[in-house]
Amino acid sequence: MAAQRRRIRSKAKRTAKAAKTPSSALSKQQRMIEMLGRPEGATITQLGEALGWQAHSVRGAISSALKKKLGLKVISDKDAGGDRLYRIV
């Protein structure tokens, strides 16, 4: 009886966790696309602060999710201060 209750609880937790994951990833991905879609673009630092990610995670998301999976063309330029700006063209 106790084992059956544990299985039911763990299945409910897995279902709840699976339901949360896509929506939170989608909203962060959508925010990143919006920031990169601006005419001035965004820096790695700006994206990291807005999304709560570290720099290597932002670069990885640009490379894998945006470029490879979604097929977006992301370019980078240096501004006058020497910071690298990323934009979607």
N, C-alpha and C positions, 0 to 999 in steps of 0.2 A: 504494500500500500504506500509506504513512504517513498519507495523507488519510483513508483508511478507519479506521485506528486512532484518529485524532483524533475522527472522528464518533462512534465507538463510546464513547470515553471521555466526550465531552461529553454524549452521551445518558444515560450512566450517572450523571453528575453531576446532570443535570436531574432524573432520576427520583429520585435520593436526596434532592435538595433539596425536591422536591414532596412526598415522603413525610414529611419532617420538619415542614414548614410547618403543616399542619392540626392535628397533635397538640400542637405548642407553643402555637399560638394558642388552641386549645380549652382547654388547661390554664390559661392566663392568664385567659381569659374565665370559666372555671369558678371560679377563685379570686376574681375580682372579684364574681361573683354571690354566692358564699358570704359574702364580707365585707359586701356590701350587704344581704344577707338577715338579718344579725344584728339583734336588736332595737335596739341602739344605733347601727347603721349604720356608716359610715366616712367619713372626710374625704378630700379629694383628695390631701393629703399622705400619709396612711396608705396609700391605694391605690397611689400612685406609688412609695413605698418598697417595698411588698410585690411589685410587679410589675416594678420597674426602669424605670418610664416617667416622662416629664416630665408636668407638670400638664395641658398642653394635649392630650396624648395620652389621658390618663385621661378628660378631659371629652369628647373626641371619641368615645371608645369607649362611654361612657355614652349619649351622644346617638345615635350611629349603630347600634352593635351591639345594645345592650340595648333602647333605646326603639323604634327604627325596625324593625330586623330581627327581634328576638325578641318585640317587643310587650309588654315588661315595663313596669310603671308605677314609675318612679323619682321619689321626691319628695326635696326638700331642705328642711332646717330649720336655723336657727341655734341653737347651744348657748349656754350662759351665757357662755362665753369669747369669743363672736363668730365662732367657726369654723363653716363650713357643713358640715352632716352630710347625707350622701345615704343613702337607704334604698330597698329594694324593698318595695312594699306588696302 
